[in-house]
Amino acid sequence: MATGTHEVTNQAPPLLGYDVFGADRVLTEAVERHLAPGLLDEAREELSSLGRTAGSAQVQEWGVLANENPPRLRTHDRYGHRIDEVDFHPSWHRLLGKGVAAGLTAAWVRPGGHVRRAAGFLIWTQVEAGNGCPLSMTHAAVPALRTDPELAAEWEPRLTSTVYDQELRPASQKAGALFGMGMTEKQGGSDVRANTTQARPLAEDGTYELTGHKWFCSAPMSDGFLVLAQAPDGLTCFLVPRVLEDGTRNVFRIQRLKDKLGNRSNASSEVEFDGTWARRVGDEGRGVRTIIEMVAVTRLDCALGAASLMRQAVAQAVHHCTYREAFGGRLIDKPLMRNVLADLALESEAATTLSLRLAAAYDDGSERERAFLRLAVPAAKYWVTKRCTPVVVEASECLGGNGYVEESGMPRLLRESPLNSIWEGAGNVQALDILRAIQREPHALNAYLEEIGRARGADHRLDGAIKNLLAELADLEGIEGRARRLAERIALVLQGALLVQYAPPEVADAFCASRLGGDWGTAFGTLPHSLDLASVVERARPVS
């Protein structure tokens, strides 16, 4: 009697058709914690709608297609005219349009806007991280433009619009616009003061002609760009429109698109300026100071982006282990697998909790909160982005061989995972920026110490970590050589302080025991066995 030879059993169903927001208890609690009661109902409805969209099979397919069909550069049209256009798969435009419509560039003009936008950004970039770049650049351009009230009045309504208009035409004719950024040059990298792009003043006040080359220009299909160039009085910030007011194309020569490890749905480019028209933003010679607010905001988005990748990786791992059976039972019930999953869940929860706390500080806007952000943002950017890759690698391993197969989605997360650590200043840049804040801006350190001080006395391991951190801060000998260690400790102590105050006791206990108490190995899955790990894992399960 013939029997079937290909019966598929013991495979986890795909994680589809769910509310990405409602299924994330850490994120929902953070939104409830940081938003005023009068805003909560509207925010929950808005974020759940976005979460259901993000978790739908159709939108998940858009993410796959946008990644599998990367952008293509067209330097010339059929007649030989230079056009420098980038063609994207329709799925990219659908994703970006949904992100703009969801208000992911509109935080500055909405009550509680930064918390709502941070939660939305964390939800939406779980679909496909590549579309987060233009959303982030556009959002972050607003504080830089506000240094020039005239420019802000002209551009801010378009940048904070919920209308996505992909057509290349003068910005004055568009209901919505996107921004990119060009700082890096090949000879300088993060050392932007070594930039050689020249800015020659034109007859009209505040207008210039740029000549030079940018090694990395983000989102080259955008309507405008903030760039740095050398003016007569030094490094200065400029706004470069893609299309001039008379409808002609500005000189914006895209030399090539970068062939990147991940983030493949997003276009990153090299561009050349050759008599390119630009408007000055801020004063000559104050370019770094003008653009630094934009950089700070995008650094927070790097932490949010890493938290998003971690959350999706952990959700996939926990989901898989909930359904997969081995050695006589479900994987999630096996003590060793439970330890691994709990360890990963701790890292994800700490990242989300910290990132949303920083978003709330932007909404507050007080002098104290601005001082806190000065130190906490580079610390979060340094540490959260560093933890992303090991979390994604370990989560992939939870799926076994399936996690190494493209159809699982885990390889795409893995290729994406190192990026946020590199963007907007790699690890050493963040660590040195933390040192500058400590040494030159005492109000920043004071605000940080006040923040962690709110949790003193709640956990003896946290208290010990705070004591050790204060001793490190008091020892200035060789401090630059140990700046990374200091950055790590600053971030971990802050995460511990937040979890002790806001997370369930089992989560705070496990974090303090491992990350602050020293009872932890060098790989995930080495938490003390006496902890309530089952509750930690259940909290991370993606169930609305």
PASE-720344 format. One record per residue (C-alpha): residue number from 0; residue in three letters; y, z, x. Coordinates in steps of 0.25 Angstrom, whole numbers, plus 5000, padded with zeros to 4 digits. Layout:
residues N
(rec NUM,"Ala",(Y,Z,X)) ...
This chain:
residues 544
(rec 0,"Met",(5000,5000,5000)) (rec 1,"Ala",(5013,4996,5006)) (rec 2,"Thr",(5024,5006,5008)) (rec 3,"Gly",(5039,5005,5012)) (rec 4,"Thr",(5042,5007,5027)) (rec 5,"His",(5057,5009,5026)) (rec 6,"Glu",(5060,5021,5017)) (rec 7,"Val",(5073,5027,5021)) (rec 8,"Thr",(5073,5043,5020)) (rec 9,"Asn",(5080,5055,5026)) (rec 10,"Gln",(5093,5047,5028)) (rec 11,"Ala",(5107,5054,5025)) (rec 12,"Pro",(5114,5046,5014)) (rec 13,"Pro",(5128,5041,5019)) (rec 14,"Leu",(5140,5050,5018)) (rec 15,"Leu",(5147,5042,5007)) (rec 16,"Gly",(5154,5044,4994)) (rec 17,"Tyr",(5160,5057,4997)) (rec 18,"Asp",(5174,5064,4997)) (rec 19,"Val",(5177,5065,5012)) (rec 20,"Phe",(5188,5075,5009)) (rec 21,"Gly",(5180,5083,4999)) (rec 22,"Ala",(5168,5084,5007)) (rec 23,"Asp",(5175,5090,5019)) (rec 24,"Arg",(5177,5105,5017)) (rec 25,"Val",(5185,5107,5029)) (rec 26,"Leu",(5195,5096,5026)) (rec 27,"Thr",(5197,5100,5011)) (rec 28,"Glu",(5199,5115,5015)) (rec 29,"Ala",(5209,5111,5026)) (rec 30,"Val",(5217,5102,5015)) (rec 31,"Glu",(5217,5114,5005)) (rec 32,"Arg",(5221,5124,5016)) (rec 33,"His",(5233,5116,5021)) (rec 34,"Leu",(5239,5109,5009)) (rec 35,"Ala",(5248,5116,4999)) (rec 36,"Pro",(5241,5119,4986)) (rec 37,"Gly",(5250,5110,4978)) (rec 38,"Leu",(5245,5098,4987)) (rec 39,"Leu",(5230,5101,4986)) (rec 40,"Asp",(5225,5095,4974)) (rec 41,"Glu",(5232,5082,4977)) (rec 42,"Ala",(5227,5082,4991)) (rec 43,"Arg",(5213,5085,4987)) (rec 44,"Glu",(5213,5073,4978)) (rec 45,"Glu",(5219,5064,4988)) (rec 46,"Leu",(5210,5068,4999)) (rec 47,"Ser",(5197,5068,4990)) (rec 48,"Ser",(5201,5054,4986)) (rec 49,"Leu",(5202,5049,5000)) (rec 50,"Gly",(5189,5057,5004)) (rec 51,"Arg",(5182,5050,4993)) (rec 52,"Thr",(5187,5036,4998)) (rec 53,"Ala",(5183,5040,5012)) (rec 54,"Gly",(5169,5044,5008)) (rec 55,"Ser",(5167,5032,5000)) (rec 56,"Ala",(5156,5021,5004)) (rec 57,"Gln",(5167,5010,5003)) (rec 58,"Val",(5177,5017,5012)) (rec 59,"Gln",(5166,5021,5022)) (rec 60,"Glu",(5162,5006,5023)) (rec 61,"Trp",(5177,5002,5025)) (rec 62,"Gly",(5177,5012,5037)) (rec 63,"Val",(5164,5005,5043)) (rec 64,"Leu",(5170,4991,5041)) (rec 65,"Ala",(5183,4994,5047)) (rec 66,"Asn",(5176,5000,5059)) (rec 67,"Glu",(5166,4988,5060)) (rec 68,"Asn",(5177,4978,5059)) (rec 69,"Pro",(5188,4982,5069)) (rec 70,"Pro",(5202,4976,5069)) (rec 71,"Arg",(5204,4962,5075)) (rec 72,"Leu",(5217,4958,5083)) (rec 73,"Arg",(5223,4944,5079)) (rec 74,"Thr",(5234,4941,5090)) (rec 75,"His",(5238,4927,5084)) (rec 76,"Asp",(5237,4920,5072)) (rec 77,"Arg",(5230,4906,5070)) (rec 78,"Tyr",(5243,4899,5075)) (rec 79,"Gly",(5244,4907,5088)) (rec 80,"His",(5255,4917,5083)) (rec 81,"Arg",(5254,4931,5088)) (rec 82,"Ile",(5251,4940,5076)) (rec 83,"Asp",(5244,4952,5082)) (rec 84,"Glu",(5237,4957,5070)) (rec 85,"Val",(5225,4966,5068)) (rec 86,"Asp",(5215,4962,5057)) (rec 87,"Phe",(5207,4974,5051)) (rec 88,"His",(5195,4974,5042)) (rec 89,"Pro",(5198,4976,5028)) (rec 90,"Ser",(5192,4990,5028)) (rec 91,"Trp",(5202,4994,5038)) (rec 92,"His",(5213,4991,5029)) (rec 93,"Arg",(5206,4998,5017)) (rec 94,"Leu",(5204,5010,5025)) (rec 95,"Leu",(5218,5011,5031)) (rec 96,"Gly",(5224,5008,5017)) (rec 97,"Lys",(5217,5019,5011)) (rec 98,"Gly",(5221,5028,5022)) (rec 99,"Val",(5236,5025,5020)) (rec 100,"Ala",(5235,5026,5005)) (rec 101,"Ala",(5229,5040,5007)) (rec 102,"Gly",(5242,5044,5014)) (rec 103,"Leu",(5236,5045,5028)) (rec 104,"Thr",(5250,5041,5033)) (rec 105,"Ala",(5258,5049,5023)) (rec 106,"Ala",(5257,5063,5028)) (rec 107,"Trp",(5272,5064,5031)) (rec 108,"Val",(5277,5062,5017)) (rec 109,"Arg",(5267,5070,5009)) (rec 110,"Pro",(5266,5085,5006)) (rec 111,"Gly",(5254,5091,5014)) (rec 112,"Gly",(5253,5077,5020)) (rec 113,"His",(5248,5080,5033)) (rec 114,"Val",(5236,5088,5028)) (rec 115,"Arg",(5233,5078,5017)) (rec 116,"Arg",(5234,5067,5027)) (rec 117,"Ala",(5226,5074,5038)) (rec 118,"Ala",(5215,5076,5028)) (rec 119,"Gly",(5215,5062,5023)) (rec 120,"Phe",(5215,5056,5037)) (rec 121,"Leu",(5203,5065,5040)) (rec 122,"Ile",(5196,5060,5028)) (rec 123,"Trp",(5200,5045,5029)) (rec 124,"Thr",(5197,5043,5044)) (rec 125,"Gln",(5182,5047,5042)) (rec 126,"Val",(5181,5034,5035)) (rec 127,"Glu",(5186,5026,5048)) (rec 128,"Ala",(5194,5032,5058)) (rec 129,"Gly",(5201,5019,5063)) (rec 130,"Asn",(5211,5019,5051)) (rec 131,"Gly",(5216,5032,5055)) (rec 132,"Cys",(5224,5027,5067)) (rec 133,"Pro",(5234,5019,5059)) (rec 134,"Leu",(5235,5030,5048)) (rec 135,"Ser",(5237,5040,5059)) (rec 136,"Met",(5248,5032,5067)) (rec 137,"Thr",(5255,5029,5054)) (rec 138,"His",(5255,5044,5050)) (rec 139,"Ala",(5259,5048,5064)) (rec 140,"Ala",(5271,5039,5065)) (rec 141,"Val",(5279,5046,5055)) (rec 142,"Pro",(5284,5058,5063)) (rec 143,"Ala",(5288,5049,5075)) (rec 144,"Leu",(5296,5040,5066)) (rec 145,"Arg",(5303,5052,5060)) (rec 146,"Thr",(5310,5053,5073)) (rec 147,"Asp",(5319,5041,5068)) (rec 148,"Pro",(5323,5044,5054)) (rec 149,"Glu",(5326,5029,5052)) (rec 150,"Leu",(5313,5024,5056)) (rec 151,"Ala",(5306,5035,5048)) (rec 152,"Ala",(5313,5031,5036)) (rec 153,"Glu",(5309,5017,5038)) (rec 154,"Trp",(5294,5019,5041)) (rec 155,"Glu",(5289,5032,5036)) (rec 156,"Pro",(5288,5028,5022)) (rec 157,"Arg",(5279,5016,5026)) (rec 158,"Leu",(5271,5025,5035)) (rec 159,"Thr",(5268,5035,5025)) (rec 160,"Ser",(5265,5025,5014)) (rec 161,"Thr",(5252,5025,5007)) (rec 162,"Val",(5253,5010,5006)) (rec 163,"Tyr",(5244,5002,5017)) (rec 164,"Asp",(5251,4988,5020)) (rec 165,"Gln",(5243,4981,5031)) (rec 166,"Glu",(5252,4969,5031)) (rec 167,"Leu",(5261,4966,5043)) (rec 168,"Arg",(5275,4965,5038)) (rec 169,"Pro",(5288,4972,5040)) (rec 170,"Ala",(5286,4987,5037)) (rec 171,"Ser",(5298,4987,5028)) (rec 172,"Gln",(5290,4978,5019)) (rec 173,"Lys",(5278,4987,5018)) (rec 174,"Ala",(5275,4999,5010)) (rec 175,"Gly",(5267,5006,5021)) (rec 176,"Ala",(5265,5004,5036)) (rec 177,"Leu",(5257,5009,5047)) (rec 178,"Phe",(5260,5013,5061)) (rec 179,"Gly",(5253,5012,5075)) (rec 180,"Met",(5257,5018,5088)) (rec 181,"Gly",(5258,5012,5102)) (rec 182,"Met",(5260,5023,5114)) (rec 183,"Thr",(5249,5020,5124)) (rec 184,"Glu",(5250,5010,5135)) (rec 185,"Lys",(5240,5006,5145)) (rec 186,"Gln",(5246,5012,5157)) (rec 187,"Gly",(5249,5026,5151)) (rec 188,"Gly",(5240,5030,5140)) (rec 189,"Ser",(5244,5043,5135)) (rec 190,"Asp",(5255,5044,5145)) (rec 191,"Val",(5265,5036,5136)) (rec 192,"Arg",(5277,5039,5146)) (rec 193,"Ala",(5270,5028,5155)) (rec 194,"Asn",(5272,5018,5144)) (rec 195,"Thr",(5279,5005,5149)) (rec 196,"Thr",(5282,4998,5136)) (rec 197,"Gln",(5297,4995,5136)) (rec 198,"Ala",(5307,4996,5125)) (rec 199,"Arg",(5320,4988,5126)) (rec 200,"Pro",(5331,4992,5117)) (rec 201,"Leu",(5336,4981,5107)) (rec 202,"Ala",(5350,4979,5102)) (rec 203,"Glu",(5347,4986,5088)) (rec 204,"Asp",(5347,5001,5090)) (rec 205,"Gly",(5333,5007,5091)) (rec 206,"Thr",(5326,4994,5093)) (rec 207,"Tyr",(5318,4990,5105)) (rec 208,"Glu",(5310,4979,5111)) (rec 209,"Leu",(5296,4984,5117)) (rec 210,"Thr",(5288,4978,5128)) (rec 211,"Gly",(5275,4983,5132)) (rec 212,"His",(5260,4986,5129)) (rec 213,"Lys",(5253,4997,5122)) (rec 214,"Trp",(5239,5000,5126)) (rec 215,"Phe",(5235,5006,5112)) (rec 216,"Cys",(5243,5003,5100)) (rec 217,"Ser",(5237,5010,5087)) (rec 218,"Ala",(5235,5002,5074)) (rec 219,"Pro",(5242,4989,5078)) (rec 220,"Met",(5242,4983,5064)) (rec 221,"Ser",(5252,4994,5060)) (rec 222,"Asp",(5266,4991,5055)) (rec 223,"Gly",(5273,4999,5066)) (rec 224,"Phe",(5270,5006,5079)) (rec 225,"Leu",(5276,5018,5087)) (rec 226,"Val",(5276,5015,5102)) (rec 227,"Leu",(5282,5020,5114)) (rec 228,"Ala",(5290,5012,5124)) (rec 229,"Gln",(5299,5014,5136)) (rec 230,"Ala",(5314,5013,5131)) (rec 231,"Pro",(5326,5014,5141)) (rec 232,"Asp",(5326,5029,5139)) (rec 233,"Gly",(5311,5031,5140)) (rec 234,"Leu",(5298,5031,5131)) (rec 235,"Thr",(5302,5029,5117)) (rec 236,"Cys",(5295,5027,5103)) (rec 237,"Phe",(5296,5014,5096)) (rec 238,"Leu",(5292,5009,5082)) (rec 239,"Val",(5286,4995,5083)) (rec 240,"Pro",(5285,4988,5070)) (rec 241,"Arg",(5274,4978,5068)) (rec 242,"Val",(5282,4968,5060)) (rec 243,"Leu",(5297,4967,5061)) (rec 244,"Glu",(5307,4968,5050)) (rec 245,"Asp",(5309,4953,5049)) (rec 246,"Gly",(5294,4951,5047)) (rec 247,"Thr",(5291,4946,5061)) (rec 248,"Arg",(5280,4953,5070)) (rec 249,"Asn",(5285,4962,5080)) (rec 250,"Val",(5279,4959,5094)) (rec 251,"Phe",(5266,4968,5094)) (rec 252,"Arg",(5256,4961,5102)) (rec 253,"Ile",(5242,4967,5100)) (rec 254,"Gln",(5235,4963,5113)) (rec 255,"Arg",(5221,4968,5108)) (rec 256,"Leu",(5214,4979,5100)) (rec 257,"Lys",(5207,4990,5107)) (rec 258,"Asp",(5191,4989,5107)) (rec 259,"Lys",(5189,5004,5104)) (rec 260,"Leu",(5177,5013,5104)) (rec 261,"Gly",(5180,5017,5090)) (rec 262,"Asn",(5191,5017,5080)) (rec 263,"Arg",(5187,5002,5079)) (rec 264,"Ser",(5193,4999,5065)) (rec 265,"Asn",(5207,5003,5070)) (rec 266,"Ala",(5215,4993,5079)) (rec 267,"Ser",(5220,4999,5092)) (rec 268,"Ser",(5228,4989,5101)) (rec 269,"Glu",(5236,4985,5113)) (rec 270,"Val",(5249,4979,5110)) (rec 271,"Glu",(5261,4973,5117)) (rec 272,"Phe",(5275,4974,5114)) (rec 273,"Asp",(5284,4962,5119)) (rec 274,"Gly",(5298,4963,5114)) (rec 275,"Thr",(5293,4971,5102)) (rec 276,"Trp",(5303,4977,5093)) (rec 277,"Ala",(5303,4992,5091)) (rec 278,"Arg",(5312,5003,5085)) (rec 279,"Arg",(5314,5016,5093)) (rec 280,"Val",(5309,5029,5087)) (rec 281,"Gly",(5316,5041,5092)) (rec 282,"Asp",(5324,5041,5105)) (rec 283,"Glu",(5322,5033,5117)) (rec 284,"Gly",(5314,5041,5128)) (rec 285,"Arg",(5308,5050,5117)) (rec 286,"Gly",(5296,5042,5113)) (rec 287,"Val",(5285,5052,5116)) (rec 288,"Arg",(5293,5063,5108)) (rec 289,"Thr",(5295,5053,5096)) (rec 290,"Ile",(5280,5049,5095)) (rec 291,"Ile",(5274,5062,5098)) (rec 292,"Glu",(5274,5066,5084)) (rec 293,"Met",(5266,5054,5081)) (rec 294,"Val",(5256,5057,5092)) (rec 295,"Ala",(5255,5072,5087)) (rec 296,"Val",(5251,5067,5073)) (rec 297,"Thr",(5241,5056,5078)) (rec 298,"Arg",(5235,5067,5086)) (rec 299,"Leu",(5232,5075,5074)) (rec 300,"Asp",(5226,5063,5068)) (rec 301,"Cys",(5217,5062,5080)) (rec 302,"Ala",(5212,5076,5076)) (rec 303,"Leu",(5211,5072,5062)) (rec 304,"Gly",(5203,5059,5065)) (rec 305,"Ala",(5194,5067,5074)) (rec 306,"Ala",(5192,5077,5063)) (rec 307,"Ser",(5189,5066,5054)) (rec 308,"Leu",(5178,5060,5063)) (rec 309,"Met",(5172,5074,5065)) (rec 310,"Arg",(5171,5076,5050)) (rec 311,"Gln",(5165,5063,5047)) (rec 312,"Ala",(5155,5065,5058)) (rec 313,"Val",(5151,5079,5054)) (rec 314,"Ala",(5150,5075,5039)) (rec 315,"Gln",(5141,5064,5042)) (rec 316,"Ala",(5132,5073,5051)) (rec 317,"Val",(5131,5084,5040)) (rec 318,"His",(5129,5074,5029)) (rec 319,"His",(5117,5068,5037)) (rec 320,"Cys",(5111,5081,5041)) (rec 321,"Thr",(5112,5085,5026)) (rec 322,"Tyr",(5103,5074,5022)) (rec 323,"Arg",(5094,5071,5034)) (rec 324,"Glu",(5081,5079,5036)) (rec 325,"Ala",(5073,5081,5048)) (rec 326,"Phe",(5063,5091,5053)) (rec 327,"Gly",(5060,5096,5039)) (rec 328,"Gly",(5074,5098,5034)) (rec 329,"Arg",(5088,5093,5033)) (rec 330,"Leu",(5096,5092,5046)) (rec 331,"Ile",(5107,5100,5041)) (rec 332,"Asp",(5098,5112,5039)) (rec 333,"Lys",(5093,5112,5053)) (rec 334,"Pro",(5099,5123,5061)) (rec 335,"Leu",(5102,5115,5073)) (rec 336,"Met",(5108,5103,5065)) (rec 337,"Arg",(5116,5113,5057)) (rec 338,"Asn",(5122,5118,5070)) (rec 339,"Val",(5126,5105,5075)) (rec 340,"Leu",(5132,5101,5061)) (rec 341,"Ala",(5140,5114,5060)) (rec 342,"Asp",(5145,5113,5074)) (rec 343,"Leu",(5150,5099,5071)) (rec 344,"Ala",(5156,5104,5057)) (rec 345,"Leu",(5164,5115,5065)) (rec 346,"Glu",(5170,5104,5074)) (rec 347,"Ser",(5174,5096,5062)) (rec 348,"Glu",(5180,5107,5054)) (rec 349,"Ala",(5188,5112,5065)) (rec 350,"Ala",(5194,5098,5067)) (rec 351,"Thr",(5198,5096,5053)) (rec 352,"Thr",(5203,5110,5051)) (rec 353,"Leu",(5212,5109,5063)) (rec 354,"Ser",(5217,5095,5060)) (rec 355,"Leu",(5221,5099,5046)) (rec 356,"Arg",(5228,5111,5051)) (rec 357,"Leu",(5237,5102,5060)) (rec 358,"Ala",(5240,5093,5048)) (rec 359,"Ala",(5244,5105,5040)) (rec 360,"Ala",(5254,5108,5051)) (rec 361,"Tyr",(5260,5095,5050)) (rec 362,"Asp",(5262,5097,5035)) (rec 363,"Asp",(5269,5111,5038)) (rec 364,"Gly",(5279,5105,5048)) (rec 365,"Ser",(5284,5119,5052)) (rec 366,"Glu",(5289,5121,5066)) (rec 367,"Arg",(5277,5130,5069)) (rec 368,"Glu",(5267,5120,5064)) (rec 369,"Arg",(5273,5109,5072)) (rec 370,"Ala",(5272,5118,5084)) (rec 371,"Phe",(5257,5121,5081)) (rec 372,"Leu",(5255,5106,5080)) (rec 373,"Arg",(5260,5103,5094)) (rec 374,"Leu",(5249,5111,5100)) (rec 375,"Ala",(5238,5110,5089)) (rec 376,"Val",(5238,5094,5087)) (rec 377,"Pro",(5235,5091,5102)) (rec 378,"Ala",(5224,5102,5102)) (rec 379,"Ala",(5218,5097,5089)) (rec 380,"Lys",(5219,5082,5094)) (rec 381,"Tyr",(5212,5086,5107)) (rec 382,"Trp",(5201,5095,5102)) (rec 383,"Val",(5197,5089,5089)) (rec 384,"Thr",(5197,5075,5094)) (rec 385,"Lys",(5188,5079,5106)) (rec 386,"Arg",(5178,5085,5097)) (rec 387,"Cys",(5176,5073,5088)) (rec 388,"Thr",(5167,5065,5097)) (rec 389,"Pro",(5157,5076,5099)) (rec 390,"Val",(5157,5079,5085)) (rec 391,"Val",(5154,5065,5081)) (rec 392,"Val",(5143,5063,5091)) (rec 393,"Glu",(5136,5076,5086)) (rec 394,"Ala",(5138,5072,5072)) (rec 395,"Ser",(5132,5058,5075)) (rec 396,"Glu",(5120,5065,5081)) (rec 397,"Cys",(5117,5073,5068)) (rec 398,"Leu",(5114,5059,5062)) (rec 399,"Gly",(5104,5056,5073)) (rec 400,"Gly",(5102,5042,5076)) (rec 401,"Asn",(5109,5038,5063)) (rec 402,"Gly",(5122,5044,5069)) (rec 403,"Tyr",(5121,5033,5080)) (rec 404,"Val",(5120,5022,5070)) (rec 405,"Glu",(5133,5015,5066)) (rec 406,"Glu",(5129,5016,5051)) (rec 407,"Ser",(5130,5031,5051)) (rec 408,"Gly",(5145,5030,5055)) (rec 409,"Met",(5144,5040,5066)) (rec 410,"Pro",(5145,5030,5078)) (rec 411,"Arg",(5159,5026,5072)) (rec 412,"Leu",(5163,5040,5071)) (rec 413,"Leu",(5158,5042,5086)) (rec 414,"Arg",(5166,5030,5091)) (rec 415,"Glu",(5179,5035,5084)) (rec 416,"Ser",(5177,5050,5088)) (rec 417,"Pro",(5184,5049,5102)) (rec 418,"Leu",(5196,5042,5098)) (rec 419,"Asn",(5205,5053,5092)) (rec 420,"Ser",(5203,5061,5106)) (rec 421,"Ile",(5209,5048,5113)) (rec 422,"Trp",(5220,5044,5103)) (rec 423,"Glu",(5234,5050,5104)) (rec 424,"Gly",(5231,5057,5117)) (rec 425,"Ala",(5218,5060,5123)) (rec 426,"Gly",(5212,5074,5126)) (rec 427,"Asn",(5221,5076,5139)) (rec 428,"Val",(5233,5072,5132)) (rec 429,"Gln",(5231,5082,5121)) (rec 430,"Ala",(5227,5093,5130)) (rec 431,"Leu",(5240,5091,5139)) (rec 432,"Asp",(5249,5090,5126)) (rec 433,"Ile",(5243,5104,5122)) (rec 434,"Leu",(5247,5109,5136)) (rec 435,"Arg",(5261,5104,5134)) (rec 436,"Ala",(5262,5110,5120)) (rec 437,"Ile",(5258,5124,5126)) (rec 438,"Gln",(5267,5123,5138)) (rec 439,"Arg",(5279,5117,5132)) (rec 440,"Glu",(5279,5121,5117)) (rec 441,"Pro",(5276,5135,5116)) (rec 442,"His",(5279,5135,5101)) (rec 443,"Ala",(5266,5125,5100)) (rec 444,"Leu",(5257,5136,5106)) (rec 445,"Asn",(5263,5147,5098)) (rec 446,"Ala",(5261,5140,5085)) (rec 447,"Tyr",(5246,5137,5090)) (rec 448,"Leu",(5244,5151,5094)) (rec 449,"Glu",(5250,5156,5080)) (rec 450,"Glu",(5240,5146,5073)) (rec 451,"Ile",(5228,5152,5080)) (rec 452,"Gly",(5233,5166,5079)) (rec 453,"Arg",(5231,5165,5064)) (rec 454,"Ala",(5216,5166,5066)) (rec 455,"Arg",(5216,5177,5076)) (rec 456,"Gly",(5206,5189,5073)) (rec 457,"Ala",(5198,5180,5063)) (rec 458,"Asp",(5187,5177,5074)) (rec 459,"His",(5185,5184,5087)) (rec 460,"Arg",(5181,5170,5094)) (rec 461,"Leu",(5193,5164,5090)) (rec 462,"Asp",(5201,5176,5095)) (rec 463,"Gly",(5194,5175,5108)) (rec 464,"Ala",(5197,5160,5109)) (rec 465,"Ile",(5212,5162,5106)) (rec 466,"Lys",(5212,5173,5117)) (rec 467,"Asn",(5206,5163,5127)) (rec 468,"Leu",(5215,5152,5123)) (rec 469,"Leu",(5228,5161,5125)) (rec 470,"Ala",(5222,5164,5139)) (rec 471,"Glu",(5221,5149,5142)) (rec 472,"Leu",(5235,5147,5137)) (rec 473,"Ala",(5240,5157,5146)) (rec 474,"Asp",(5234,5151,5159)) (rec 475,"Leu",(5242,5140,5163)) (rec 476,"Glu",(5234,5137,5176)) (rec 477,"Gly",(5228,5123,5176)) (rec 478,"Ile",(5231,5122,5162)) (rec 479,"Glu",(5232,5107,5162)) (rec 480,"Gly",(5218,5106,5167)) (rec 481,"Arg",(5212,5114,5156)) (rec 482,"Ala",(5221,5108,5145)) (rec 483,"Arg",(5209,5102,5138)) (rec 484,"Arg",(5202,5116,5137)) (rec 485,"Leu",(5215,5122,5132)) (rec 486,"Ala",(5216,5111,5121)) (rec 487,"Glu",(5202,5114,5117)) (rec 488,"Arg",(5204,5129,5116)) (rec 489,"Ile",(5217,5127,5108)) (rec 490,"Ala",(5210,5118,5098)) (rec 491,"Leu",(5198,5126,5096)) (rec 492,"Val",(5205,5139,5094)) (rec 493,"Leu",(5214,5132,5084)) (rec 494,"Gln",(5202,5127,5077)) (rec 495,"Gly",(5195,5140,5077)) (rec 496,"Ala",(5208,5147,5072)) (rec 497,"Leu",(5209,5137,5060)) (rec 498,"Leu",(5194,5138,5056)) (rec 499,"Val",(5194,5154,5057)) (rec 500,"Gln",(5205,5153,5047)) (rec 501,"Tyr",(5201,5142,5038)) (rec 502,"Ala",(5186,5138,5039)) (rec 503,"Pro",(5174,5146,5033)) (rec 504,"Pro",(5169,5157,5042)) (rec 505,"Glu",(5157,5150,5046)) (rec 506,"Val",(5165,5139,5051)) (rec 507,"Ala",(5175,5147,5059)) (rec 508,"Asp",(5164,5156,5064)) (rec 509,"Ala",(5156,5144,5070)) (rec 510,"Phe",(5168,5138,5076)) (rec 511,"Cys",(5173,5151,5083)) (rec 512,"Ala",(5159,5154,5088)) (rec 513,"Ser",(5157,5140,5094)) (rec 514,"Arg",(5171,5134,5098)) (rec 515,"Leu",(5178,5148,5101)) (rec 516,"Gly",(5167,5158,5103)) (rec 517,"Gly",(5159,5150,5114)) (rec 518,"Asp",(5146,5151,5106)) (rec 519,"Trp",(5144,5136,5106)) (rec 520,"Gly",(5136,5125,5115)) (rec 521,"Thr",(5142,5112,5120)) (rec 522,"Ala",(5135,5104,5109)) (rec 523,"Phe",(5137,5104,5094)) (rec 524,"Gly",(5126,5112,5087)) (rec 525,"Thr",(5127,5124,5096)) (rec 526,"Leu",(5134,5134,5086)) (rec 527,"Pro",(5129,5148,5085)) (rec 528,"His",(5117,5148,5076)) (rec 529,"Ser",(5122,5161,5069)) (rec 530,"Leu",(5133,5154,5062)) (rec 531,"Asp",(5133,5149,5048)) (rec 532,"Leu",(5131,5134,5052)) (rec 533,"Ala",(5126,5130,5038)) (rec 534,"Ser",(5139,5133,5032)) (rec 535,"Val",(5147,5126,5042)) (rec 536,"Val",(5138,5113,5040)) (rec 537,"Glu",(5139,5114,5025)) (rec 538,"Arg",(5154,5114,5026)) (rec 539,"Ala",(5154,5101,5034)) (rec 540,"Arg",(5145,5094,5024)) (rec 541,"Pro",(5152,5082,5017)) (rec 542,"Val",(5150,5086,5003)) (rec 543,"Ser",(5162,5087,4993)) 
